[in-house]
Amino acid sequence: MAKLRYHIRFPEEKIPAPIIYEIGHEYKVVTSIRRADVRDTTGWMDVEFLGDTEEIERAVDGMREKGVLVDPIELNVVE
């Protein structure tokens, strides 16, 4: 099993949507929010995904399709 981390930025209109919840149910991944700052008009999260690498990649693509910006976190800076 892989453990990969991503920085997710939410456009204002996507902040109320339960995107992380949906991804955890639509794909075979376990999501863990490591850090977050979500406000009325801006939001970001550092999320750790646990699962098969291929399934994590599918989940990341799914988040992008839902309209959020997703970037990998290269180092284990979220502890």
N, C-alpha and C positions, 0 to 999 in steps of 0.2 A: 504494500500500500504506500502511496505517495502522500506527502504532506507539503502542500504548496500554499504560498501566501500572496495575496493580491491587495492592492490599494484601489478602492472603488469610490468614484465620485458621482454624486447624484445631481442631475439638473433639478432645478426648483420644482418643476411639475412632476418629477418622479419621487420626491421625498415621501409623500404619503403612502406610496405603493409598498406592499410587503414583499419586496423582491428577494431578499435573502431567504425568507420563509419559503417562498415559491420554489426557489432553486433547490433548496434542501428536500423538497417533496417531488420535484420533477426529475431530478437526477440522483444517481446513487452516490451521493457525496454527503459527508458530514461537514457542516459549517460551524465555525467558531469565530465570533467577533472578538478580535484582540484589542482593538482601539477604535473609537468612533467619536465624531463630533457632528451631530445632526441638529440643525436649527430650522426655522421657518423657511428660509430662502436658500440655504446651502447645506450640504451634507457630504461627509466622507466616512469611509470605514476601512480598516485594515482587517481582512478576513482570511482565516486559515481554512483550507479545504483538505479533507482527508478522504482518500479513495483511490481508485485506479487512475493513473495519469490520463488516459484517454477520456474517462468519464469527467474528470476535473476540467479538461479542455472543452468538452461539450457544455459543461455548466457555465464556463466563462463565456463561450459563444452565446449561450442562452441569455446571460446577463446583458451582453452587448446588444442582442436583439431587443431586449426590453428597454433599451435606451440609456443605460448607464455606461460610464467610462471605466475601463478596467485595465490596470497596469500591474505587471508582476512586481513583487518585492524581491529584489535580487539577493539580499542578505537576510539572515535571521535577526533583523533589527527589532522585531516585535516580540518581546518576552515579558 
